[in-house]
Amino acid sequence: MQFSNAQSPLNKPVFITASLAIVALLIFAVAAPNVADELFQMTQLTIVTNGSWFYVLSVAVILVTVLYLGFSRYGAIRLGPDHATPDYALPTWLSMLFAAGMGIGLMFFGVAEPVMHYLAPPSATPETIDAVREAMKTTFFHWGFHAWAIYAVVALILAYFSFRHNLPLTMRSALFPIIGNRIHGWAGHAVDIFAVISTIFGVATSLGLGAAQINSGLHYLVGFEVSSSNQIILMTGIIAVAIVSVVSGLDKGIRRLSEANMILAIGLLVFILLLGPTVFLLKAYLQNTGAYLSDIVRNTFNLFTYEKTDWIGGWTIFYWGWWIAWAPFVGLFIARISRGRTIREFVLGVLLIPTAFTLLWMTVFGNTAIEFISTQAHVGLSNMVNEDTSAALFLFFEYFPMTDLLSGIAIMMVVIFFVTSCDSGAMVVDMLCSHGKNDTPVWQRIYWALGVGIVAAILLAAGGLTALQTMTIASALPFAIIILLSLVGLLKALRIDEFKRESLLINTAPVYPIEHELGWQQRLQNIVDFPSKSAVQKYLSSIVQPAFEAVVKELQTHSISAELKQKDDGMQLFVHHGDEQDFVYGVHWRKYIQPEFSYNEQDSLDADDEHTYYRAEVHLREGGQDYDIMGWSKDAVINDVIDQYHKHQHFLHLLR
């Protein structure tokens, strides 16, 4: 599963075709918004009527599979080489995936959705205690494990095949288990083009909805008129900030904005929790969670078959389609920031922690809003939810002290959420059009950031936003099929990976080969020595390279293809096995900080950094094996190569 990077960073077939397709769809939506809306509505209605069972079954399979992978033996497999470490600290990682995944939705629906279900529940009597219970349970169901599982499964597939098997970090890699190397042709181009179009229109649609909410908030605060022209002005400002962020890159712009927004979100949540009915909300959170978990299986498969209602199409199927439609964008972004984590860490981080925070948010805002309506007769809030969902949050703040402060924080959060959505969307689309590379020319990132803004502004002005939103959701059907097929390939690849790990456990030789010519004093010297980089490089050229050459020569006498390759940080021995996986044994120098007790030994230290030393570490195809062979004799190195080759042969035997 090797991928050869193209010479040009730009994948022209994807870039040009996707750009033309976006322009064509945009012209259609603007020139005939009513026709487009009717066509896409009819498509969505047909899918809901005839395919709702498939959406429900697909999401159920996805959730069960993600949980299984996280808590099974596969959970220890790393998304990257065996020696990889996470690129980002846990708080930063959680902040970025949360900002891309759900952030803006919580601002838009945190108050509105629970109130909507309270006023019109799927089965309970409206505006009763049963309606409160059902409203919160339904809201939890739509924003809980199922939504994050959809993002997690796409991110997991992409991260695994990209970081562990060197495939491009684009959607085409999800098809590798299905079509193999044909992902590098037009089949792969088609999937990436589809992902680009889905991402651009999905982010543009959300940007248009977000501009409406920011406009409503400013209207409440300073009387800023609510109009399409003002919303376009707001979008222009958001895109300008997004361009600065996307030019700054992932480690500066998106990272810092995500961390800032997470702090604001926690602050706002604590404000409402403390200023509202605190004890009631804490009790409600526990009870809501219990009700959600106790009914999760029934709700997962509930299609309202016997009730003869279209409620599920307007809510659950709509949400499942929306999450799946957003999965190429959010999944690829989460994959990009998750390199180095184990599958178990990944599942816990992407599935459990964000879900717990999301459900707490829905409880604090949703239960408080329902409490205002049901016990304090604040009917204005329920009327506002029905009339203008984007303004409901700001009316909600009027029932608290420091209304202007809370509204200001909310507007700031919405702006930052949309900036991070736009710049992360531009980054993802740029990667889809650049063979999965992230170090692309600045103009490409600016092109896509501007593209999102232009599409959103034109659709908002022409009234085509609803049509494209419907089209985005309808596009989830083919992508759901791709996800399920890719899951089968992922499970197959993980099974092979586990066989490899199992094979490494058999016939284990001592970590340090015992040889009659090597006395214990020399062994001890090798253990306590802290060699410099030059010493390790000399060892590789004088001992490791002759050892590799001897093994290559001997294998060639048995008609086995083998070769030695020099690397910037060491050297590798390759043994080729045709259609089966090749054997790779490498020795690479790695730099470490010396322990304090050795600081008085300066003879072997580098002049530029006196408290470091180097190890000659063994790397197999899967990555670093975390043991050092510095000081081993030529025969000892050869014996270790043979031992690892023996294990590789056992691995190939398990696969046959």
C-alpha positions as CSV (number, residue, x, y, z in Angstrom):
1,M,0.0,0.0,0.0
2,Q,2.5,2.6,-1.0
3,F,1.8,5.9,-2.6
4,S,4.2,7.8,-4.8
5,N,3.8,11.6,-4.4
6,A,3.1,13.4,-7.6
7,Q,5.6,16.0,-8.7
8,S,3.0,18.9,-8.7
9,P,1.2,19.6,-5.4
10,L,-2.0,20.4,-7.4
11,N,-4.2,17.5,-8.6
12,K,-5.5,19.3,-11.7
13,P,-8.3,16.8,-12.7
14,V,-9.8,17.2,-9.2
15,F,-9.2,20.9,-8.9
16,I,-10.5,21.9,-12.4
17,T,-13.5,19.4,-12.5
18,A,-14.7,20.3,-9.0
19,S,-14.4,24.0,-9.6
20,L,-16.5,23.7,-12.8
21,A,-19.1,21.5,-11.1
22,I,-19.5,24.0,-8.3
23,V,-20.0,26.9,-10.7
24,A,-22.5,24.8,-12.7
25,L,-24.5,23.9,-9.6
26,L,-24.3,27.5,-8.4
27,I,-25.7,28.8,-11.6
28,F,-28.5,26.3,-11.5
29,A,-29.4,27.2,-7.9
30,V,-29.3,30.9,-8.6
31,A,-31.0,30.9,-12.0
32,A,-33.9,28.7,-11.0
33,P,-34.0,28.5,-7.2
34,N,-37.6,27.3,-7.1
35,V,-36.9,24.6,-9.7
36,A,-33.7,23.6,-7.9
37,D,-35.5,23.5,-4.5
38,E,-38.3,21.4,-5.9
39,L,-36.0,19.0,-7.6
40,F,-33.8,18.5,-4.5
41,Q,-36.8,18.3,-2.2
42,M,-38.3,15.6,-4.3
43,T,-35.0,13.7,-4.3
44,Q,-34.8,14.0,-0.5
45,L,-38.5,13.0,-0.1
46,T,-37.9,9.9,-2.3
47,I,-34.8,9.0,-0.2
48,V,-36.6,9.4,3.1
49,T,-39.7,7.5,1.9
50,N,-37.8,4.5,0.5
51,G,-34.4,4.6,2.1
52,S,-34.9,5.7,5.7
53,W,-34.4,2.1,6.8
54,F,-31.0,2.2,5.1
55,Y,-29.9,5.4,6.8
56,V,-31.0,4.0,10.2
57,L,-29.3,0.7,9.6
58,S,-26.1,2.3,8.3
59,V,-25.7,4.6,11.3
60,A,-26.4,1.7,13.7
61,V,-23.7,-0.4,12.0
62,I,-21.2,2.5,12.1
63,L,-21.8,3.2,15.8
64,V,-21.4,-0.5,16.8
65,T,-18.3,-0.9,14.6
66,V,-16.6,2.2,16.1
67,L,-17.2,1.0,19.6
68,Y,-16.0,-2.5,18.7
69,L,-12.7,-1.1,17.2
70,G,-12.1,1.1,20.2
71,F,-12.5,-1.6,22.8
72,S,-11.2,-4.6,20.9
73,R,-7.7,-5.9,20.5
74,Y,-7.4,-3.5,17.5
75,G,-7.5,-0.6,20.0
76,A,-3.8,-0.8,20.6
77,I,-2.9,-0.2,16.9
78,R,-1.5,3.3,16.3
79,L,-2.6,5.7,13.6
80,G,0.8,6.0,12.2
81,P,4.1,4.1,12.7
82,D,4.5,2.1,15.9
83,H,6.9,4.8,17.2
84,A,4.7,7.7,16.4
85,T,3.5,10.1,19.1
86,P,0.4,12.4,18.9
87,D,1.0,15.7,17.0
88,Y,-1.1,17.7,19.4
89,A,-1.7,17.7,23.2
90,L,-5.1,16.4,24.3
91,P,-6.7,19.8,25.1
92,T,-5.6,21.2,21.8
93,W,-6.8,18.1,19.9
94,L,-10.2,18.1,21.6
95,S,-10.6,21.8,20.9
96,M,-9.9,21.5,17.2
97,L,-12.1,18.4,16.6
98,F,-14.9,19.9,18.6
99,A,-14.8,23.3,16.7
100,A,-14.9,21.5,13.4
101,G,-17.4,18.9,14.4
102,M,-20.3,20.4,16.3
103,G,-19.5,23.8,17.6
104,I,-21.8,26.0,15.6
105,G,-24.7,23.6,15.7
106,L,-24.8,23.9,19.5
107,M,-25.0,27.6,19.3
108,F,-27.8,27.4,16.7
109,F,-29.9,24.5,18.2
110,G,-28.9,24.4,21.9
111,V,-32.0,26.3,22.9
112,A,-34.2,25.8,19.8
113,E,-34.3,22.0,19.3
114,P,-35.3,21.0,22.9
115,V,-38.0,23.6,22.8
116,M,-39.2,22.4,19.4
117,H,-39.5,18.9,20.7
118,Y,-41.2,20.1,23.8
119,L,-43.8,22.0,21.8
120,A,-44.2,19.2,19.2
121,P,-42.8,15.9,20.6
122,P,-42.8,12.8,18.3
123,S,-45.2,10.8,20.5
124,A,-45.9,12.5,23.9
125,T,-48.6,15.1,24.6
126,P,-47.1,18.6,23.9
127,E,-46.1,20.8,26.8
128,T,-46.3,18.1,29.5
129,I,-43.8,16.5,31.8
130,D,-43.6,13.6,29.4
131,A,-42.9,16.0,26.6
132,V,-40.0,17.4,28.6
133,R,-38.5,13.9,29.0
134,E,-39.0,13.1,25.3
135,A,-37.7,16.4,24.2
136,M,-34.4,16.0,26.0
137,K,-34.1,12.3,25.1
138,T,-34.7,13.0,21.4
139,T,-32.2,15.9,21.4
140,F,-29.6,13.7,23.1
141,F,-30.2,11.0,20.5
142,H,-29.6,13.4,17.6
143,W,-26.5,15.0,19.0
144,G,-24.9,12.1,20.8
145,F,-22.9,9.0,20.0
146,H,-24.4,8.4,16.5
147,A,-23.3,11.8,15.2
148,W,-19.8,11.6,16.5
149,A,-19.5,7.9,15.3
150,I,-20.1,9.0,11.7
151,Y,-17.3,11.5,11.9
152,A,-15.1,9.1,13.8
153,V,-15.4,6.2,11.3
154,V,-14.5,8.4,8.3
155,A,-11.6,9.9,10.2
156,L,-10.4,6.5,11.4
157,I,-10.4,5.0,7.9
158,L,-8.5,7.9,6.4
159,A,-6.0,8.2,9.3
160,Y,-5.3,4.5,9.3
161,F,-4.6,4.1,5.6
162,S,-2.8,7.4,5.3
163,F,-0.6,7.4,8.3
164,R,0.0,3.7,8.6
165,H,0.1,2.7,4.9
166,N,1.3,5.9,3.3
167,L,-1.7,6.5,1.1
168,P,-2.8,10.1,0.4
169,L,-4.8,11.9,3.0
170,T,-7.9,12.3,0.8
171,M,-11.2,10.6,0.5
172,R,-10.0,8.3,-2.3
173,S,-8.0,6.3,0.3
174,A,-11.2,5.1,1.8
175,L,-11.7,3.1,-1.4
176,F,-8.3,1.4,-1.3
177,P,-9.7,-1.8,0.3
178,I,-12.3,-2.0,-2.4
179,I,-10.5,-1.0,-5.7
180,G,-6.8,-1.1,-4.7
181,N,-4.4,1.0,-6.7
182,R,-7.2,2.2,-9.0
183,I,-7.8,4.9,-6.4
184,H,-5.0,6.8,-8.2
185,G,-7.1,7.0,-11.4
186,W,-10.4,8.5,-12.2
187,A,-12.3,6.4,-9.7
188,G,-10.3,8.1,-7.0
189,H,-10.6,11.5,-8.7
190,A,-14.4,11.1,-8.7
191,V,-14.6,10.4,-5.0
192,D,-12.4,13.5,-4.2
193,I,-14.4,15.7,-6.5
194,F,-17.6,14.6,-4.8
195,A,-16.0,15.3,-1.4
196,V,-14.9,18.8,-2.6
197,I,-18.4,19.7,-3.8
198,S,-20.1,18.4,-0.7
199,T,-17.6,20.3,1.6
200,I,-17.9,23.6,-0.3
201,F,-21.7,23.6,-0.3
202,G,-22.0,22.2,3.2
203,V,-19.7,24.9,4.7
204,A,-21.3,27.6,2.5
205,T,-24.8,26.7,3.7
206,S,-23.7,26.8,7.3
207,L,-22.0,30.1,6.7
208,G,-25.2,31.5,5.4
209,L,-27.2,30.2,8.4
210,G,-24.5,31.5,10.8
211,A,-24.5,34.9,9.2
212,A,-28.3,35.1,10.0
213,Q,-27.6,34.2,13.6
214,I,-24.8,36.8,14.0
215,N,-27.1,39.4,12.4
216,S,-29.9,38.5,14.9
217,G,-27.5,38.8,17.8
218,L,-26.2,42.2,16.7
219,H,-29.8,43.3,16.2
220,Y,-30.5,42.5,19.8
221,L,-27.4,44.1,21.0
222,V,-27.0,47.3,18.9
223,G,-30.1,47.4,16.7
224,F,-28.1,46.3,13.6
225,E,-30.8,45.8,10.9
226,V,-31.6,42.2,9.9
227,S,-31.2,42.0,6.1
228,S,-29.5,39.9,3.4
229,S,-27.1,42.7,2.5
230,N,-25.9,43.1,6.1
231,Q,-25.5,39.3,6.3
232,I,-23.3,39.4,3.2
233,I,-21.2,42.1,4.8
234,L,-20.8,39.9,7.9
235,M,-19.8,37.0,5.8
236,T,-17.2,39.1,4.1
237,G,-15.7,39.9,7.4
238,I,-15.7,36.3,8.5
239,I,-14.0,35.2,5.2
240,A,-11.4,37.9,5.6
241,V,-10.5,36.6,9.1
242,A,-10.6,33.0,7.8
243,I,-8.1,33.8,5.0
244,V,-5.7,35.2,7.6
245,S,-6.2,32.0,9.7
246,V,-5.8,29.6,6.8
247,V,-2.6,31.4,5.6
248,S,-1.2,31.1,9.1
249,G,-1.6,27.3,8.9
250,L,-3.1,24.6,11.1
251,D,-0.6,24.9,14.0
252,K,-1.2,28.7,14.3
253,G,-4.5,29.9,13.0
254,I,-7.0,27.1,13.4
255,R,-5.3,25.7,16.5
256,R,-5.3,29.1,18.4
257,L,-8.9,30.0,17.4
258,S,-10.1,26.5,18.4
259,E,-8.5,26.8,21.8
260,A,-9.9,30.3,22.3
261,N,-13.4,29.2,21.4
262,M,-13.2,26.2,23.7
263,I,-12.4,28.5,26.6
264,L,-15.3,30.8,25.6
265,A,-17.7,27.8,25.3
266,I,-16.8,26.5,28.7
267,G,-17.1,30.0,30.2
268,L,-20.5,30.5,28.7
269,L,-21.7,27.1,29.8
270,V,-20.6,27.8,33.4
271,F,-22.3,31.2,33.3
272,I,-25.6,29.7,32.4
273,L,-25.2,26.8,34.8
274,L,-24.5,29.0,37.8
275,L,-27.0,31.8,36.9
276,G,-29.7,29.3,36.1
277,P,-31.4,26.5,38.2
278,T,-28.0,24.9,39.0
279,V,-29.1,21.9,41.1
280,F,-32.0,21.2,38.8
281,L,-29.7,21.2,35.8
282,L,-27.2,18.8,37.4
283,K,-30.0,16.4,38.3
284,A,-31.5,16.7,34.8
285,Y,-28.1,16.0,33.2
286,L,-27.8,12.7,35.0
287,Q,-31.4,11.7,34.4
288,N,-31.3,12.8,30.7
289,T,-28.1,10.7,30.2
290,G,-29.7,7.7,31.9
291,A,-32.8,7.9,29.8
292,Y,-30.7,8.3,26.6
293,L,-28.6,5.3,27.4
294,S,-31.4,3.1,28.5
295,D,-33.4,3.7,25.3
296,I,-30.5,4.0,22.8
297,V,-31.1,0.6,21.1
298,R,-34.8,1.1,20.7
299,N,-34.3,4.7,19.4
300,T,-31.6,3.6,17.1
301,F,-33.9,1.3,15.2
302,N,-37.1,3.2,15.6
303,L,-38.5,4.1,12.2
304,F,-42.0,5.0,13.5
305,T,-43.3,2.3,11.2
306,Y,-46.6,1.9,13.0
307,E,-47.3,5.5,13.9
308,K,-47.6,6.6,10.2
309,T,-45.9,9.9,10.8
310,D,-43.4,11.9,8.8
311,W,-41.6,13.1,12.0
312,I,-38.6,10.9,11.4
313,G,-38.0,12.3,8.0
314,G,-38.0,15.8,9.2
315,W,-35.7,15.1,12.2
316,T,-33.7,11.9,12.6
317,I,-33.2,11.1,8.9
318,F,-32.4,14.8,8.2
319,Y,-29.8,14.7,10.9
320,W,-28.3,11.4,9.8
321,G,-28.1,12.7,6.3
322,W,-26.5,16.0,7.4
323,W,-23.9,14.3,9.6
324,I,-23.0,11.9,6.7
325,A,-22.8,14.7,4.2
326,W,-20.4,16.6,6.5
327,A,-18.3,13.5,7.2
328,P,-15.9,14.0,4.3
329,F,-15.0,17.4,5.6
330,V,-15.0,16.8,9.3
331,G,-13.6,13.3,9.1
332,L,-10.7,14.3,7.0
333,F,-9.9,17.2,9.3
334,I,-10.1,15.0,12.4
335,A,-7.8,12.5,10.7
336,R,-5.3,15.2,9.9
337,I,-5.0,16.2,13.6
338,S,-5.1,12.6,15.0
339,R,-1.8,11.2,13.7
340,G,0.1,9.2,16.4
341,R,-2.9,8.2,18.6
342,T,-3.9,4.7,19.1
343,I,-7.3,3.6,17.9
344,R,-8.5,3.3,21.5
345,E,-7.4,6.8,22.3
346,F,-9.0,8.1,19.1
347,V,-12.4,6.5,19.8
348,L,-12.4,7.7,23.4
349,G,-11.4,11.2,22.3
350,V,-13.7,11.5,19.3
351,L,-16.7,9.6,20.5
352,L,-17.0,9.8,24.3
353,I,-15.5,13.1,25.5
354,P,-17.2,15.4,22.9
355,T,-20.5,13.5,23.4
356,A,-20.4,14.1,27.1
357,F,-19.8,17.8,26.6
358,T,-22.4,18.1,23.9
359,L,-25.1,16.5,26.1
360,L,-24.2,18.7,29.0
361,W,-24.6,21.8,26.8
362,M,-28.0,20.6,25.6
363,T,-29.1,20.0,29.1
364,V,-28.0,23.4,30.4
365,F,-29.5,25.4,27.6
366,G,-32.4,23.2,26.6
367,N,-33.7,22.3,30.0
368,T,-33.3,25.9,31.2
369,A,-35.3,27.2,28.2
370,I,-38.1,24.6,28.7
371,E,-38.1,25.5,32.4
372,F,-38.6,29.1,31.6
373,I,-41.5,28.3,29.2
374,S,-43.2,25.6,31.4
375,T,-43.0,27.1,34.9
376,Q,-42.5,30.8,34.3
377,A,-44.8,31.3,31.3
378,H,-42.2,32.9,29.1
379,V,-44.2,32.3,25.9
380,G,-42.2,34.8,24.0
381,L,-39.3,32.3,23.9
382,S,-41.4,29.5,22.4
383,N,-42.9,31.9,19.9
384,M,-39.4,33.1,18.9
385,V,-38.2,29.5,18.4
386,N,-41.1,28.9,16.0
387,E,-40.6,32.2,14.2
388,D,-36.8,32.7,14.0
389,T,-34.6,29.9,15.3
390,S,-31.4,32.0,14.8
391,A,-32.6,34.7,17.3
392,A,-33.9,32.2,20.0
393,L,-30.5,32.1,21.8
394,F,-30.4,35.9,22.3
395,L,-33.9,36.1,23.6
396,F,-33.0,33.3,26.0
397,F,-30.2,35.5,27.4
398,E,-32.7,38.3,28.2
399,Y,-33.9,36.2,31.1
400,F,-30.4,36.3,32.7
401,P,-28.4,39.1,34.3
402,M,-25.5,40.5,32.3
403,T,-27.6,39.9,29.1
404,D,-25.3,42.1,26.9
405,L,-22.2,40.2,28.1
406,L,-23.7,36.8,27.5
407,S,-24.9,37.9,24.0
408,G,-21.5,39.4,23.2
409,I,-19.7,36.1,24.2
410,A,-22.2,34.2,22.1
411,I,-21.7,36.4,19.0
412,M,-17.9,36.1,19.4
413,M,-18.2,32.3,19.7
414,V,-20.4,32.1,16.6
415,V,-17.9,34.2,14.6
416,I,-14.9,32.1,15.7
417,F,-16.8,28.9,15.0
418,F,-17.5,30.0,11.5
419,V,-14.0,31.2,11.0
420,T,-12.6,27.8,12.1
421,S,-15.2,26.1,9.9
422,C,-14.3,28.2,6.9
423,D,-10.5,27.9,7.3
424,S,-10.6,24.2,8.2
425,G,-13.0,23.6,5.2
426,A,-10.6,25.5,2.9
427,M,-7.7,23.4,4.2
428,V,-9.5,20.2,3.7
429,V,-10.6,21.0,0.2
430,D,-7.1,22.2,-0.6
431,M,-5.8,18.8,0.6
432,L,-8.4,17.0,-1.5
433,C,-7.1,18.9,-4.6
434,S,-3.4,18.4,-3.7
435,H,-2.8,14.7,-3.3
436,G,-3.4,15.0,0.5
437,K,-0.6,17.5,1.0
438,N,-0.9,20.3,3.5
439,D,2.2,22.3,2.6
440,T,0.6,23.8,-0.6
441,P,1.0,27.3,-2.2
442,V,-0.8,30.0,-0.3
443,W,-2.9,31.0,-3.3
444,Q,-4.7,27.5,-3.3
445,R,-5.8,28.0,0.3
446,I,-7.0,31.5,-0.4
447,Y,-8.8,30.3,-3.5
448,W,-10.9,27.9,-1.6
449,A,-11.6,30.2,1.4
450,L,-12.8,32.9,-1.0
451,G,-14.8,30.2,-2.9
452,V,-16.7,29.3,0.3
453,G,-17.6,33.0,0.9
454,I,-18.6,33.7,-2.7
455,V,-20.8,30.7,-2.9
456,A,-22.5,31.5,0.4
457,A,-23.0,35.2,-0.5
458,I,-24.5,34.4,-3.9
459,L,-26.8,31.7,-2.6
460,L,-28.0,34.0,0.3
461,A,-28.7,36.9,-2.1
462,A,-30.5,34.7,-4.7
463,G,-32.4,32.6,-2.2
464,G,-30.8,29.3,-3.3
465,L,-29.5,28.4,0.2
466,T,-32.4,26.0,1.0
467,A,-32.0,24.1,-2.3
468,L,-28.3,23.5,-1.8
469,Q,-28.9,22.4,1.8
470,T,-31.3,19.8,0.6
471,M,-28.9,18.7,-2.1
472,T,-26.1,18.3,0.4
473,I,-28.3,16.0,2.6
474,A,-29.5,14.0,-0.4
475,S,-25.9,13.4,-1.4
476,A,-25.4,11.5,1.9
477,L,-26.9,8.3,0.4
478,P,-24.1,7.3,-2.0
479,F,-21.5,8.3,0.6
480,A,-23.2,6.1,3.2
481,I,-22.6,3.2,0.9
482,I,-19.0,4.1,0.4
483,I,-18.5,4.2,4.2
484,L,-20.0,0.8,4.7
485,L,-17.8,-0.7,2.0
486,S,-14.7,1.0,3.4
487,L,-15.5,-0.4,6.9
488,V,-15.2,-3.9,5.5
489,G,-11.8,-3.0,4.0
490,L,-10.7,-1.4,7.3
491,L,-11.6,-4.5,9.3
492,K,-9.7,-6.7,6.8
493,A,-6.6,-4.4,7.0
494,L,-6.7,-4.3,10.8
495,R,-6.9,-8.1,10.9
496,I,-3.7,-8.3,8.8
497,D,-2.1,-5.7,11.1
498,E,-3.0,-7.8,14.1
499,F,-1.5,-10.9,12.5
500,K,1.7,-8.9,12.0
501,R,1.8,-7.9,15.7
502,E,1.1,-11.5,16.7
503,S,3.9,-12.8,14.6
504,L,6.4,-10.4,16.3
505,L,5.7,-12.2,19.6
506,I,6.9,-15.6,18.5
507,N,10.4,-17.0,18.6
508,T,11.6,-14.0,20.5
509,A,15.4,-13.7,20.8
510,P,17.1,-12.0,23.7
511,V,17.1,-8.2,23.4
512,Y,20.9,-8.3,23.4
513,P,22.4,-11.4,21.7
514,I,24.8,-13.3,23.8
515,E,28.1,-13.9,22.1
516,H,31.1,-15.6,23.4
517,E,33.5,-12.9,22.2
518,L,31.6,-10.1,23.9
519,G,32.5,-9.9,27.6
520,W,30.1,-8.5,30.3
521,Q,32.3,-5.4,30.7
522,Q,31.8,-4.5,27.0
523,R,28.0,-5.1,27.3
524,L,27.8,-2.9,30.3
525,Q,29.8,-0.2,28.6
526,N,27.3,-0.2,25.7
527,I,24.4,0.1,28.1
528,V,25.7,3.1,30.1
529,D,27.3,4.9,27.1
530,F,25.6,8.0,25.7
531,P,27.1,8.2,22.1
532,S,27.1,11.3,19.9
533,K,25.5,11.5,16.5
534,S,28.8,11.0,14.7
535,A,29.5,7.9,16.8
536,V,26.2,6.4,15.7
537,Q,26.7,7.3,12.1
538,K,30.2,5.7,12.2
539,Y,28.7,2.6,13.7
540,L,26.1,2.4,10.9
541,S,28.6,2.7,8.2
542,S,31.2,0.3,9.7
543,I,29.0,-2.4,11.3
544,V,25.3,-2.2,10.2
545,Q,26.0,-1.6,6.5
546,P,28.3,-4.6,6.1
547,A,25.8,-6.7,8.0
548,F,23.0,-5.6,5.6
549,E,25.2,-6.2,2.6
550,A,26.0,-9.7,3.8
551,V,22.3,-10.5,4.3
552,V,21.5,-9.1,0.8
553,K,24.2,-11.2,-0.8
554,E,23.1,-14.4,1.0
555,L,19.4,-13.8,0.1
556,Q,20.3,-13.3,-3.6
557,T,22.1,-16.6,-3.6
558,H,18.6,-18.1,-2.8
559,S,17.0,-16.1,-5.7
560,I,15.3,-13.7,-3.3
561,S,15.2,-10.1,-4.3
562,A,16.8,-7.8,-1.6
563,E,18.4,-4.4,-1.6
564,L,19.9,-1.8,0.7
565,K,18.7,1.8,0.8
566,Q,20.4,4.8,2.4
567,K,18.1,7.2,4.2
568,D,18.7,10.7,5.6
569,D,18.6,9.3,9.1
570,G,19.9,5.8,8.6
571,M,19.6,2.8,6.3
572,Q,17.0,0.2,5.4
573,L,17.1,-3.4,4.2
574,F,14.3,-4.4,1.8
575,V,13.3,-8.0,1.0
576,H,10.8,-8.1,-1.8
577,H,8.0,-10.8,-1.9
578,G,6.1,-10.0,-5.0
579,D,2.4,-9.7,-4.3
580,E,2.9,-10.4,-0.6
581,Q,4.1,-7.7,1.9
582,D,7.8,-6.9,1.7
583,F,10.1,-7.2,4.7
584,V,11.7,-4.0,5.8
585,Y,14.4,-3.8,8.5
586,G,15.9,-0.3,9.1
587,V,18.3,1.2,11.6
588,H,17.8,4.9,12.2
589,W,19.5,7.3,14.6
590,R,17.3,9.1,17.1
591,K,18.1,11.9,19.4
592,Y,17.3,11.9,23.2
593,I,17.9,13.9,26.3
594,Q,20.5,12.4,28.7
595,P,19.5,11.4,32.2
596,E,20.8,13.7,34.9
597,F,23.2,11.3,36.4
598,S,25.3,11.2,33.2
599,Y,25.8,15.0,32.9
600,N,29.4,14.8,34.1
601,E,30.3,12.6,31.2
602,Q,31.1,15.1,28.4
603,D,33.4,13.2,26.1
604,S,30.8,11.7,23.8
605,L,28.4,14.6,23.7
606,D,27.5,16.8,20.7
607,A,29.1,20.2,20.8
608,D,25.8,22.0,19.9
609,D,23.8,20.3,22.7
610,E,25.7,18.9,25.6
611,H,22.8,17.1,27.2
612,T,21.7,14.9,24.3
613,Y,22.7,11.5,23.0
614,Y,21.8,9.2,20.0
615,R,20.5,5.7,19.7
616,A,20.6,3.3,16.7
617,E,17.0,2.1,16.7
618,V,15.4,-0.7,14.7
619,H,12.4,0.2,12.5
620,L,10.3,-2.4,10.8
621,R,7.6,-1.7,8.2
622,E,5.2,-0.8,11.0
623,G,7.6,1.8,12.5
624,G,10.1,2.0,15.4
625,Q,10.4,-1.0,17.6
626,D,11.9,1.0,20.5
627,Y,15.2,-1.0,21.0
628,D,18.7,0.2,20.4
629,I,21.4,-1.9,18.7
630,M,24.3,0.5,19.1
631,G,27.4,-1.5,20.0
632,W,26.2,-4.8,18.7
633,S,28.6,-6.7,16.6
634,K,28.1,-7.5,12.9
635,D,27.0,-11.0,13.7
636,A,24.6,-9.8,16.3
637,V,23.0,-7.4,13.8
638,I,22.7,-10.2,11.2
639,N,21.1,-12.5,13.8
640,D,18.5,-9.8,14.7
641,V,17.7,-9.2,11.0
642,I,17.2,-13.0,10.5
643,D,15.1,-13.2,13.7
644,Q,12.8,-10.4,12.5
645,Y,12.7,-11.9,9.0
646,H,11.6,-15.2,10.6
647,K,8.7,-13.4,12.3
648,H,7.8,-11.8,9.0
649,Q,7.6,-15.1,7.3
650,H,5.3,-16.4,10.1
651,F,3.1,-13.3,9.6
652,L,2.9,-14.2,5.8
653,H,2.0,-17.7,6.8
654,L,-0.9,-16.5,9.0
655,L,-2.3,-14.5,6.1
656,R,-2.3,-17.4,3.6
